[in-house]
């Protein structure tokens, strides 16, 4: 499965050939991707085995992904400043949806969240090999998928992180010093009296 938005179309090139090779070698494999994106395997004999996932309301996303029962969830991204600034949300969504093995690019927050061989796998130029390895080892898929789910429950839950948000809001409120009277013109902070 590759669940992504149109903003990741350039990343499709990373997995296009590896997926094509997997589909060629394994006739029972189905590939899932969103229906508003170009078919990853358009023009190949395997394009009929690409299932176009429908848009679902965000509240139903995890339930929908889980109902598809993906064995392997992919998250390829190029190493760029833009992608290094992206969050790890995609892999957290995959893990939250069920015991899904995630294979991702070792970039940005992905690199900070996945522990290679413990809760997921990284791929650079070896996407085909990693996907095939995962396909041949269902026990590994289950083990790493469960560990990924535990990562979400342990490190990315509201109970643990709500305190961080509360503390941040309290800090902003406590340091807020409103003007008693609105200024006539903007004055840079370094030029204000009493700064």
Rosetta blueprint (number, residue, H / E / L):
1 X L
2 X E
3 X L
4 X L
5 X L
6 X H
7 X H
8 X H
9 X H
10 X H
11 X H
12 X H
13 X H
14 X H
15 X H
16 X H
17 X H
18 X H
19 X H
20 X H
21 X H
22 X H
23 X H
24 X H
25 X H
26 X L
27 X L
28 X L
29 X L
30 X L
31 X E
32 X E
33 X E
34 X E
35 X L
36 X L
37 X L
38 X L
39 X L
40 X L
41 X L
42 X L
43 X L
44 X L
45 X L
46 X L
47 X H
48 X H
49 X H
50 X E
51 X E
52 X E
53 X E
54 X L
55 X L
56 X L
57 X L
58 X H
59 X H
60 X H
61 X H
62 X H
63 X H
64 X H
65 X H
66 X H
67 X H
68 X H
69 X L
70 X L
71 X L
72 X E
73 X E
74 X E
75 X E
76 X L
77 X L
78 X L
79 X L
80 X L
81 X H
82 X H
83 X H
84 X H
85 X L
86 X L
87 X L
88 X L
89 X H
90 X H
91 X H
92 X H
93 X H
94 X H
95 X H
96 X H
97 X H
98 X L
99 X L
100 X L
101 X E
102 X E
103 X E
104 X E
105 X L
106 X L
107 X L
108 X H
109 X H
110 X H
111 X H
112 X H
113 X H
114 X L
115 X L
116 X E
117 X L
118 X L
119 X L
120 X E
121 X E
122 X E
123 X L
124 X L
125 X L
126 X L
127 X H
128 X H
129 X H
130 X H
131 X H
132 X H
133 X H
134 X H
135 X H
136 X H
137 X L
138 X H
139 X H
140 X H
141 X H
142 X H
143 X H
144 X H
145 X H
146 X H
147 X H
148 X H
149 X H
150 X H
151 X H
152 X H
153 X H
154 X H
155 X H
156 X L
157 X L
158 X H
159 X H
160 X H
161 X H
162 X H
163 X H
164 X H
165 X H
166 X H
167 X H
168 X H
169 X H
170 X H
171 X H
172 X H
173 X H
174 X H
175 X H
176 X L
177 X L
178 X L
179 X L
180 X L
181 X L
182 X L
183 X L
184 X L
185 X L
186 X L
187 X L
188 X L
189 X H
190 X H
191 X H
192 X L
193 X L
194 X L
195 X L
